[in-house]
Amino acid sequence: MSQTHFPEAVSQKIFKVIEQATTQLDLETYVIGGYVRDFLLKRGDAKDIDVVTVGSGIELAKKTASLLPHRPKVQVFKTYGTAMLRDGDLEVEFVGARKESYNRDSRNPIVENGTLQDDQNRRDFTINALAIGLSPKENGLLLDPFDGLGDLERGIIRTPLDPDITYSDDPLRMLRAIRFATQLDFMIERRSMQAITKNKDRIKIITRERIVDELNKILLSPTPSKGFILLEKTGLLKLILPELTSLKGIEEIEGQKHKDNFYHTLEVVDNISKNTDDPWLRWAALLHDIGKAPTKRFDKKIGWTFHGHEFVGSKMVFKLFKRLKMPLNEKMKFVQKMVLMSSRPIVIAEDFVTDSAVRRLIFDAGDNLEDLMTLCEADITTKNPKRYKRYHNNFKTVRKKIEEVEERDHIRNFQPPVTGEEIMETFNLKPSKEIGIIKDAIKEAILEGEIPNEYEEARKFMLKKGRDIGLTASRQ
């Protein structure tokens, strides 16, 4: 890939219009960054295009918009000297070339106008500093002052300038380095790794929202474990998600060991990533064992135990989400529920599968049953082929049983066959604890298989339960 001209990279209609606007304004203009990188990596059609011009990016955006047939609205961000327009499904951002300097306590730079070289110098990585000319005399010409093309071929993440300064100036770049290494399956260059480790504490000046944004991108990559191992190696993970690093390590007492729950967790995340792109289910996989560190105990008779780790873990999810300013809504409740229930199907699979256990699982999981089963199947990380096969076969049995029980008993989205209003009317009651007692008793009888999930049987049971607790029916 040693060629220096890539006219096909800028053959789209939008680039022709930008070239026309550039000519009319007599500017030097380039497409730079992610679009160029992804074009050279053949990663599909990028929808975000960054255009840099030696001059006013805002003026160039306005001129480009005026030359497009549909005259798109230009969004101007005066503070940053940038402007953005949409052309179909493309989002094009225009910026004037600039140079930057930083204060120690902020990642927001002091910006001055600059040359293309200044602009390439300020880029985070060599592979993101690649630019292709859009002006008539440089159209399609690759400008690559830091051998970013070579780094693409070698699969290397490297900073254009001294990595120590690059990461200290804007510590978010440390997470971006790890995220790109994970997404592209690249290696982070040795000096960069050392600089990230050295500057790890600088991550504290980055907003939690920005940190979570990068974590989500790592978690949604094809093999998230790569990113989390790099986060752990550099010391960043302990600062961001200490709940995970607490799982690291194997302890041995009296010849008995437990598995390394950190690396087990990463295997589970990689497993689940083959079957779902749902970020919240991937978060559930990442956090499903965090309760094991605080509940770890050694018992001389039975060895290592983690009693109640699911319950403790589900409580920790709330604190973690709150600390990282993640949504404390239904998404968080879903992750909590998955962590809380993460062992339920496993317990059923290991024992004789009873109808009542399956009914309770269906009832408690509700609409999230399939997600829970996906998580539990991903949790099988044994390297013993016989055990692996046995566990998977057990889960097939559980799935089959779920289908049979659900078809027969209709437990999912369970609604009691007898309503609270009917109980009040039957026993001439006002709102009281007796209504709850009877409703719970009906639910338990159905889940235990004592009565079918049908109105007539449930009504008979209601009358009997009412008599048992001393109520008299005003109508039978």
N, C-alpha and C positions, 0 to 999 in steps of 0.2 A: 504494500500500500504506500509506495514511496512517491507516487505522483503528487504534484502540487496544485493541479487544477481539477475542480469538481463541478463543472457547469451544470450537471444533472441535479446537484444539491439545491440549486437556486433557479430551477426551471419552472416552479409553480407560478401561477398568475400573480399572486400577491408580491412575489419578489420582483417581477417585471414592473409592477406599479411603483414599488419602493424605489427601484432604479430610476424610473421616470421622475419621481419626486426629487430624488437625490440630484439628478441632472439639473432640474429647474432651480434648485436652491444652491447649486454648486458646492455640494458637501462630499466628504469621504464617508462612506457608510458600509457597515459590515453586519452579517448575521453571526452571532457568537454564542458560545456556551452549549447548553443541553441539546439544542436542535442539531448543531454540527456534530457533537459527540455521538448522538444516537443515529444520525445519518451514516457516519463512518462505521458504526458498529452494526449497521443494518438491523436496528431494533424496531423497525416499523415506522409509520408516519407519526412524527411528533406533532402535537396540537398547540404547544406553547413555543413561540418564536421570540427570541430576544434580539433586538436590533440596536447596535451602537453606532453613533455618528459623531464625527469631530465637529461639534457645533450644537445646535439646539435640537434635542430629541423631541421636544414638544412641537416645534415648528414643523419638523419632518413628519410627525404623526398627523398633524392637521392637513398638510399638503397631500399626504398619501390618501387620507380619507376623502379629500375633495376630488381625487382622481378615480376613486372606486365608484362603480355604477350606482350602488345603493347608498353612498355617502354615509358610512357608519358614524355613530356618535363617538367622539374622542373623550376618554376619561383622562383628565389631567391631574397629576399629583405634583403640585408646584414645589412643595417642600423638598421632594426628592429629585425634582427636575426630570420626571418621567411622565410618559403618557401611554395609554393603551387603547387599542381598538380591536373589534372582532370582525373577522371576515369569514362568514359561514361558521364552521366549527373550529376555526383557527383563532387563537388569542395572540396578538402581536404587541409586544411591549417595546417602546422606543426610549432610549436614554442617550444623553450626551456623554461622550468619553470623559472620564474623570479620574483624578487621583485622590487617594484617601489617606488620612492619618487618624490615629486613635488615641483616646484618653484611656488610662488604666482601668477606670471603674465603669466603662460602658463599651458595648459592642457597636454603638452607633458612631459611624466615622464622621470626621470633619472633611467635607468634600470640596474639591476645587476642580475647575475645568482642566482637562488634560488631553493628551494624545492617545491614539490607539494603544501604543505601548504602555502608557500609564494605566490604561483600562485593563490591559491583559495582565499587568503586574499585580493588580489588586484582586484578581480572580483567585478562587480557593484552591483549585487543582489544575495541573497542566492540561488535563483532558477537558476541562471546562474553559480553558483560555484559548482554545482553537477558534479562529475566525475565518469566514469566507467573504471575499469582497462582493459588494453589490453595486459599486460605482462602475460606470462603463469601462474604464481602462483596467480595472481589477476584477471584473466580474468572474466569479467562479474560482478565483485564486485563493489558495489556503495560506493563511498567515499563522505560523506556528513557531513562535520564538523560544519555546521551552521543550521542544520535542514531545509535545502531547500526543502526536501521531504514533511515535515510538512507544509511549507508555500505553496507548490503546492496544498496540500489537502485543506488548509484553504482559498486559493485564496488571498495571501498576497504578496505585493512587499515590501521587506525589504533589507537593506544593510548588508553585512557580518560584517563590523566594524562600528565604530561611524558614523552615517549618516552625521553629521556636517562636518567631515573631508572628507568623501567620496565625497560629493557634492561640497565642496569648492575646493578639489584637481582637480576634473574634472567636471566642471559644466554641460557638455553635459549630464551627468548621470541624471540630473534633468528632462530633456526632455525625456530621455530613460525610466525613471520610469513612467512618465505619458503615454508614448506610450505603454509600456507593460501593464499597468493597463487598457488601452483602448482596446488593441488588445485581451487580455486574459479575460477581464471583471473581473479584480482583484481589491482589495482595496490597497491603499498605506498606510502602517503602520503609526500610528500617529506621531511617532518621525521623520520619514522620511518626512512627510508633513510639520512639523514644520521646519525641516532643509532646505527643499527646499524654503520655504517662507523666511527664514532668509538669505539664500545665493542667492536669486533670481538675485541680481545685478551682480553676478559673470558671468551670462550668456553673459555679454558684451565681454568677452575674446574669446567667441566661434565664429568661422567663420559663416557667414550668410548661406553659402552653407550647412554646417552641420545642422544648425537650420532648414532650409527648408526641408532637407532630413527627419528629425524627424516629422515635420509638415505634410509632405506628407503621412507618414506612419500612423499618427493619422487620417488624413482625409480619408484614404483608408480603415480604419477599419470598422467593421459592424455598430457600433454606434458612429460616431465621436464626438457627443455632450459630451460624457463622458470625453474625453480628453480636450476639450475646456473649460469645466466647471472647471476641475482641473487646467488648465493653468490660468484661471481667478482667482480662489481661492488663488493660490500661489503668484499671482502678476506677473507671467511671461508673461501673455498675453499682459498686458499694455506695457511691454518693447519690445515685438516682433511685435504685431499687435494692436497698439493703436486705429486704425480705428474701430476695433470691440468693444473694451471696451467703446469707446465713445457712443455706441448705448445703453449701459446699463442704466436701470432706467426708472421710469414712472414719468412724471411731471403732475401736476394738476393745472389748472387755471380756476377760476370761475366754478368749478365742472366738468370741462371737462378734461379727461385724454387721453393719447395715450398709445398704447401697448408698452411693453418692447421689443424693436427691437433686442436686443442682444439674448434673449431667443427665440424669434420668428425665428431669423436667424438659431440658432442651430436646431430648429425643422425642418426647411426647408432642412438643410444639412442631417439630419437623414432620412427625407422623400425621398430625391433624391438618397440616398445611397442604398435604396431598389431597385432602378430601373437602376442604372448605376455604373460601375466601372471606368468610365472615370475620371481621376484625375482633368482635367481642367474644366469639367462640375461641379464637386464637388467644385472646387475653385470658380466657378461662383456663386454657391449657397451660399457659405460662404461670398462672397463679394457683393451680389446683392443689399443689402440695405445700404452699407457704406456711401452713399451720404446723408442719412437721418439725420445724426448728424449735418453737416454744413448747411443743408437747413431747419431745423426745425423752424417753426414760429407759433405764436398763433394769430389767427384772431378772433375778438369778434363775428363776424357774422357767420363764418363757423367752428371755432374751430382750431384744430391743422392741419397744412399743411406741406408738404415736397415737394414743387414745384420744379421740375427739378432735383430731387434727382438721377434719373437714369443717366442723363447727367454728373452731378457732380461726381457721383460714378465711371463712366467709365473713367473719367480723373484721379481719385484717384488710379485706378487699375494700371496705368502706373507708377505712383510715388512709389506705394507699391512694385511692381515687381522690379523696379530699385533699391530701397533701400535694398531689400532682395537678390539682385543679382540673381533673377529668369530670365528665358529666355524672352528677349524682342522681340520675333519673332511671328509667327502665333499663337502660344499657348496663348500668352498675348493678341493678337488682338481678339482671340476667346472669352476670358473671358471678355474683354472690350465690345464686341458686345452683349454678353448675358446680361451683367449688363445694358447696354444702352437700350436694347429692353425688359427688364424683365417685364415691365407693359403692353406691347402692346397687347398680347393675352387676358390679364385680362380685359382691356378696351373694347375690341371687345366682349368678353363674357358677359359683363355687359349690353352693349347696344344691340340694334337690329343689328343683324349681316348682314351688307351690303356686296354685292359682291366687291365693290371698296375697302373697308377696308381690306377684306381678300386678294384681289389681292396685295395690298401694303404690307401686312404682308409677303406674300409669296415672293414677289420681294426683300424686305429688308432683310429677314432672309436667303434666298437662301438655300444652302445645310445644314444650321444649324437650319432649321425650327423644325425638330423633337426634337433636343436638347432644343430648346427654349420652346416648348410645355411641355417637361418633367420638365424643371425648373419651369414653371408657375403652373403646376399641383402640384408640391412639395410645392409651395408657399401657398397652401391652408392649413392653420393651425387652422381655427376656431373650437371651441369646441361645437358650436351649430349644432346639427345633421341636422336640416332642411336646414340651410345655407350651410353646408358642401355638402349635397346632391345636392342642387341647383347649387352651383359653379361647381361641377363635371359634372352635366348634361349640364350646359352651355358650358363647355369645349368639351363635346362630340359633341354638336351642331357645335362648331367652327371647330373641326376636320372633321366632315362630310362635312361642307361647304368648307373647304380647299380642300378636295378630289374632290368635284364637280367642283370648280372653276379651279383647276389645270388641271383636265382632259379636261375641255373645253377650257381654255385660255392659257395653257402652259406657265405660268409666271416664274416658277422656272428656274434659270440659263437663264434668259431673254436675248435674243439678238434682237436688233431692226430689224424689217422686212426690213427696208430700211437703207442701210449703209451710212456712211459719204461720201464715194467715189461717191455713186450714187447721193447724194445731190449736191456735187461739180460739177459733170458732167452735171446734169439737169439744174442747174442755172449758169453754167459757172463761178464757184467761185474758188478762191484760199483759202487756210486755213484761216478761219475767224470765228468771234463769231456767225455769222448767221447760220453756220452749227450746232453749239451747240444748238442754240435756236430752230431750226427745230427738231433736234433729241430729245431734252427734251420735246417738244410739242407732238411729236408722242408717246413717252413713257407715258406722262401724260394722253393722250387721251385713250390709251389702258388700263392703270390702272384704269381710271375713268369709263371705259366701254362705252366710246363714239364711239369707233371703235373696231372691233375684232382684235386679234393678228394675222393678215394675211397680206400678201404682197400687194395685189391689193388695199385693203382699206387704208392701210398705205401710199401707193404711192399717192392715191387721196388726202389724208389729207395733205401730204407733199406739193403737188402743191398748195393747197388752202392756207396753212400757208405761203408758199413762197410769194404768191400774197399779203397776208395780211401785210407782212413786206416790201413790195415794190420790190420784186425780180421778174425778168422775166425769164420764163423757156426757155432755148434754144432748148429743145425737150420735147414733151409731153409724 
